[in-house]
Amino acid sequence: MNDDLPEISEEEAALHARVKLLRQEHADLDASIDALSQAAVPDQLMIARLKRKKLALKDEIVKIEDVILPDIIA
């Protein structure tokens, strides 16, 4: 057994999986926003909605990462 790798709980593994899924969704939204921005007549309302959703995803990612690795004040 490798002692260098810490064991993670099932809950922490689920959180890591959730963060990975959210990051993929965040990247997909970024690609969608870029594609919409390149249109001859960009749909500004749709772009704004996607940007808000992207920001909400980023906030959720940060919250989950704080649970996984909390700030420890030394």
Secondary structure per residue as TSV (DSSP state, phi and psi in degrees):
chain	resnum	aa	ss	phi	psi
A	1	M	-	360.0	142.9
A	2	N	-	-88.7	114.9
A	3	D	T	-81.7	-8.0
A	4	D	T	-75.7	-26.2
A	5	L	S	-96.1	121.6
A	6	P	-	-72.0	146.4
A	7	E	-	-78.3	139.3
A	8	I	-	-114.1	147.9
A	9	S	-	-73.7	167.1
A	10	E	H	-63.5	-37.6
A	11	E	H	-64.8	-42.3
A	12	E	H	-67.0	-37.5
A	13	A	H	-63.2	-38.5
A	14	A	H	-65.7	-38.5
A	15	L	H	-65.6	-40.6
A	16	H	H	-62.2	-41.7
A	17	A	H	-64.8	-39.6
A	18	R	H	-64.3	-42.8
A	19	V	H	-62.9	-41.3
A	20	K	H	-61.7	-43.5
A	21	L	H	-64.0	-43.6
A	22	L	H	-66.0	-38.2
A	23	R	H	-64.7	-37.1
A	24	Q	H	-66.1	-43.1
A	25	E	H	-63.9	-38.5
A	26	H	H	-61.7	-44.9
A	27	A	H	-65.3	-38.9
A	28	D	H	-63.0	-41.4
A	29	L	H	-64.5	-39.5
A	30	D	H	-60.5	-43.4
A	31	A	H	-64.9	-39.0
A	32	S	H	-65.1	-41.8
A	33	I	H	-62.8	-43.8
A	34	D	H	-61.0	-43.4
A	35	A	H	-64.8	-43.0
A	36	L	H	-65.6	-34.8
A	37	S	H	-67.4	-26.8
A	38	Q	T	-82.2	-8.7
A	39	A	S	-64.5	155.2
A	40	A	S	-58.5	-42.1
A	41	V	S	-126.4	91.4
A	42	P	-	-64.1	139.3
A	43	D	-	-82.9	93.6
A	44	Q	H	-62.9	-34.9
A	45	L	H	-65.4	-45.4
A	46	M	H	-65.4	-41.1
A	47	I	H	-60.9	-43.5
A	48	A	H	-62.8	-41.3
A	49	R	H	-63.7	-43.6
A	50	L	H	-65.4	-37.6
A	51	K	H	-65.3	-39.3
A	52	R	H	-64.4	-41.7
A	53	K	H	-65.1	-40.2
A	54	K	H	-62.2	-42.1
A	55	L	H	-64.9	-40.5
A	56	A	H	-62.9	-39.8
A	57	L	H	-63.2	-42.7
A	58	K	H	-62.0	-41.2
A	59	D	H	-61.5	-42.1
A	60	E	H	-66.4	-38.9
A	61	I	H	-60.6	-45.5
A	62	V	H	-62.9	-42.1
A	63	K	H	-61.4	-44.2
A	64	I	H	-67.2	-40.8
A	65	E	H	-63.8	-33.1
A	66	D	H	-66.3	-32.8
A	67	V	H	-70.2	-41.4
A	68	I	H	-67.8	-48.2
A	69	L	S	-126.8	83.1
A	70	P	-	-69.1	150.6
A	71	D	-	-68.0	130.0
A	72	I	-	-115.4	118.6
A	73	I	-	-83.7	121.0
A	74	A	-	-83.4	360.0
